[in-house]
Amino acid sequence: MKVAVITGAGSGVGRATAEILSHAGFAMVLAGRRRAELDESAAIIATAGGEVLPVPTDITQEEQVEALFARTVAEFGRVDLLFNNAGLGAFGPVDEIGVDTWRQVFDVNVTGAFLCTRAAVRIMKAQEPQGGRIINNGSISAHVPRMNSAAYTASKHAVSGLTKATALEGRAHNIACGQIDIGNAVTPMLMGGGAGAIQADGSIRPEPNIDVADVARAVAYMAGLPLGANVLTMTVMATGMPYVGRG
């Protein structure tokens, strides 16, 4: 049995991915800050007969991340997959972003992903058989920003750097690392639903979106590859969203 750790697993992309990976035979370790939501995700998996362990975790806290992975190994013996899914959005004009907000976004999106990656790599290098896979949740904003998204966009560019650096360092240890960049999946962070999203010309327009299940299937594809093959980057998005041609 393979073992997967998913952060931000209490809702949205994290929950949907946990469900589909459980059906694929992974034992699931679910991490997130809110115990009630984690328990809901765990109940869905357990009801379907999957092995699941919810571990409330604030990924910005080093000791909590270390405890998460220590408990994973104690329970299941190894880590085969880490999905760095947890993320925080903050939006507003660059000249109005507070330093505390900037730091909070980077603490979750970058430092949290780093702490989880570091812990997973240490385990993957030491376990037998050696190796594993790390998938980072990037964003279309890792490539092209939206208006009023300086903190979020900068953090996702940093995630891309972490992905490439981890992929490079992991080669010698049978560790694959890739990134999925998501556009307009229906989650609490979605921009473009409701009244719409601000466009480059300042207008507000609704945009097409996709279900989180579509994203989960893409993550599952990446996770199901043999370690000798890697999707370094994948973009999954609503076909009609104004990504190609933004401006």
NORVENUR-V981168 format. One record per residue. N is the residue number from 1. RES is the residue in three letters. SS is DSSP state (H for helix, E for strand, C for the rest). Layout:
N&RES&SS, N&RES&SS
This chain:
1&MET&C, 2&LYS&C, 3&VAL&E, 4&ALA&E, 5&VAL&E, 6&ILE&E, 7&THR&E, 8&GLY&C, 9&ALA&C, 10&GLY&C, 11&SER&C, 12&GLY&H, 13&VAL&H, 14&GLY&H, 15&ARG&H, 16&ALA&H, 17&THR&H, 18&ALA&H, 19&GLU&H, 20&ILE&H, 21&LEU&H, 22&SER&H, 23&HIS&H, 24&ALA&C, 25&GLY&C, 26&PHE&C, 27&ALA&E, 28&MET&E, 29&VAL&E, 30&LEU&E, 31&ALA&E, 32&GLY&E, 33&ARG&C, 34&ARG&C, 35&ARG&H, 36&ALA&H, 37&GLU&H, 38&LEU&H, 39&ASP&H, 40&GLU&H, 41&SER&H, 42&ALA&H, 43&ALA&H, 44&ILE&H, 45&ILE&H, 46&ALA&H, 47&THR&H, 48&ALA&C, 49&GLY&C, 50&GLY&C, 51&GLU&C, 52&VAL&E, 53&LEU&E, 54&PRO&E, 55&VAL&E, 56&PRO&E, 57&THR&C, 58&ASP&C, 59&ILE&C, 60&THR&C, 61&GLN&C, 62&GLU&H, 63&GLU&H, 64&GLN&H, 65&VAL&H, 66&GLU&H, 67&ALA&H, 68&LEU&H, 69&PHE&H, 70&ALA&H, 71&ARG&H, 72&THR&H, 73&VAL&H, 74&ALA&H, 75&GLU&H, 76&PHE&H, 77&GLY&C, 78&ARG&C, 79&VAL&C, 80&ASP&C, 81&LEU&E, 82&LEU&E, 83&PHE&E, 84&ASN&E, 85&ASN&C, 86&ALA&C, 87&GLY&C, 88&LEU&C, 89&GLY&C, 90&ALA&C, 91&PHE&C, 92&GLY&E, 93&PRO&C, 94&VAL&H, 95&ASP&H, 96&GLU&H, 97&ILE&C, 98&GLY&C, 99&VAL&H, 100&ASP&H, 101&THR&H, 102&TRP&H, 103&ARG&H, 104&GLN&H, 105&VAL&H, 106&PHE&H, 107&ASP&H, 108&VAL&H, 109&ASN&H, 110&VAL&H, 111&THR&H, 112&GLY&H, 113&ALA&H, 114&PHE&H, 115&LEU&H, 116&CYS&H, 117&THR&H, 118&ARG&H, 119&ALA&H, 120&ALA&H, 121&VAL&H, 122&ARG&H, 123&ILE&H, 124&MET&H, 125&LYS&H, 126&ALA&H, 127&GLN&C, 128&GLU&C, 129&PRO&C, 130&GLN&C, 131&GLY&C, 132&GLY&E, 133&ARG&E, 134&ILE&E, 135&ILE&E, 136&ASN&E, 137&ASN&E, 138&GLY&C, 139&SER&C, 140&ILE&H, 141&SER&H, 142&ALA&H, 143&HIS&C, 144&VAL&C, 145&PRO&C, 146&ARG&C, 147&MET&C, 148&ASN&C, 149&SER&E, 150&ALA&H, 151&ALA&H, 152&TYR&H, 153&THR&H, 154&ALA&H, 155&SER&H, 156&LYS&H, 157&HIS&H, 158&ALA&H, 159&VAL&H, 160&SER&H, 161&GLY&H, 162&LEU&H, 163&THR&H, 164&LYS&H, 165&ALA&H, 166&THR&H, 167&ALA&H, 168&LEU&H, 169&GLU&H, 170&GLY&H, 171&ARG&H, 172&ALA&H, 173&HIS&H, 174&ASN&C, 175&ILE&E, 176&ALA&E, 177&CYS&E, 178&GLY&E, 179&GLN&E, 180&ILE&E, 181&ASP&E, 182&ILE&E, 183&GLY&E, 184&ASN&C, 185&ALA&E, 186&VAL&C, 187&THR&C, 188&PRO&C, 189&MET&C, 190&LEU&C, 191&MET&C, 192&GLY&C, 193&GLY&C, 194&GLY&C, 195&ALA&C, 196&GLY&C, 197&ALA&E, 198&ILE&E, 199&GLN&C, 200&ALA&C, 201&ASP&C, 202&GLY&C, 203&SER&C, 204&ILE&E, 205&ARG&E, 206&PRO&C, 207&GLU&C, 208&PRO&C, 209&ASN&C, 210&ILE&E, 211&ASP&C, 212&VAL&H, 213&ALA&H, 214&ASP&H, 215&VAL&H, 216&ALA&H, 217&ARG&H, 218&ALA&H, 219&VAL&H, 220&ALA&H, 221&TYR&H, 222&MET&H, 223&ALA&H, 224&GLY&H, 225&LEU&C, 226&PRO&C, 227&LEU&C, 228&GLY&C, 229&ALA&C, 230&ASN&C, 231&VAL&C, 232&LEU&C, 233&THR&E, 234&MET&E, 235&THR&E, 236&VAL&E, 237&MET&E, 238&ALA&C, 239&THR&C, 240&GLY&C, 241&MET&C, 242&PRO&C, 243&TYR&C, 244&VAL&C, 245&GLY&C, 246&ARG&C, 247&GLY&C
